[in-house]
Amino acid sequence: MAENVTVPRMPIAPELLEILACPVDHAAVTDETTHLVCSSCGRRYPIRDGIPVMLVDDAEPPAGERPIS
């Protein structure tokens, strides 16, 4: 049986963070380990297998806001 082993994620390269932006308001994002977080609206974009998923439909809404449907 294979054991569940958690492998630490490498941080997003600073060069990539410089060019990534929130698709909603085009603000900068910060690396928060499991998500990239928009510095303006607060949406949280997941990082899956080391790849940022910058899709609005996959983002967690900011606190106090309902998900977009």
C-alpha positions as CSV (number, residue, x, y, z in Angstrom):
1,M,0.0,0.0,0.0
2,A,1.2,3.5,-0.8
3,E,1.5,5.9,2.0
4,N,0.0,9.4,1.8
5,V,3.0,11.6,1.8
6,T,2.7,15.4,1.7
7,V,5.4,16.9,-0.5
8,P,6.2,20.5,0.3
9,R,5.3,22.9,-2.5
10,M,7.9,25.1,-4.1
11,P,7.0,28.8,-3.8
12,I,5.8,30.5,-7.0
13,A,8.8,32.1,-8.7
14,P,9.0,35.9,-8.0
15,E,9.3,36.5,-11.7
16,L,6.0,34.8,-12.3
17,L,4.3,36.6,-9.4
18,E,5.4,39.9,-11.0
19,I,3.3,39.2,-14.1
20,L,0.3,37.4,-12.6
21,A,-2.7,39.5,-11.8
22,C,-6.2,39.0,-10.6
23,P,-8.4,38.5,-13.7
24,V,-11.2,40.5,-12.1
25,D,-9.5,43.7,-11.2
26,H,-6.0,43.3,-12.6
27,A,-4.4,43.8,-9.1
28,A,-1.2,42.0,-7.9
29,V,-1.5,38.7,-6.2
30,T,0.5,37.3,-3.3
31,D,1.6,33.7,-2.6
32,E,-0.2,32.3,0.4
33,T,1.1,28.7,0.2
34,T,-2.1,27.0,-1.1
35,H,-3.6,30.0,-3.0
36,L,-2.7,33.2,-4.7
37,V,-4.6,36.0,-3.1
38,C,-5.6,39.3,-4.8
39,S,-4.3,42.3,-3.0
40,S,-7.4,44.3,-4.0
41,C,-10.5,42.2,-4.0
42,G,-9.3,39.3,-1.8
43,R,-10.3,36.5,-4.2
44,R,-8.2,33.3,-3.5
45,Y,-7.0,31.4,-6.6
46,P,-5.9,27.8,-5.9
47,I,-2.5,26.4,-6.7
48,R,-2.9,22.8,-7.9
49,D,0.2,20.7,-8.4
50,G,2.4,23.8,-8.3
51,I,0.3,25.6,-11.0
52,P,-1.7,28.7,-10.2
53,V,-5.3,28.3,-11.5
54,M,-6.3,31.9,-12.3
55,L,-9.9,31.2,-13.3
56,V,-12.6,33.3,-11.7
57,D,-14.9,30.3,-11.6
58,D,-12.4,28.3,-9.5
59,A,-11.5,31.2,-7.1
60,E,-12.8,31.4,-3.6
61,P,-14.7,34.6,-3.0
62,P,-13.5,37.3,-0.6
63,A,-14.9,37.1,2.9
64,G,-18.5,38.2,3.0
65,E,-19.1,37.8,-0.7
66,R,-21.2,35.0,-2.3
67,P,-19.6,32.8,-4.9
68,I,-20.1,33.7,-8.6
69,S,-22.5,31.3,-10.2
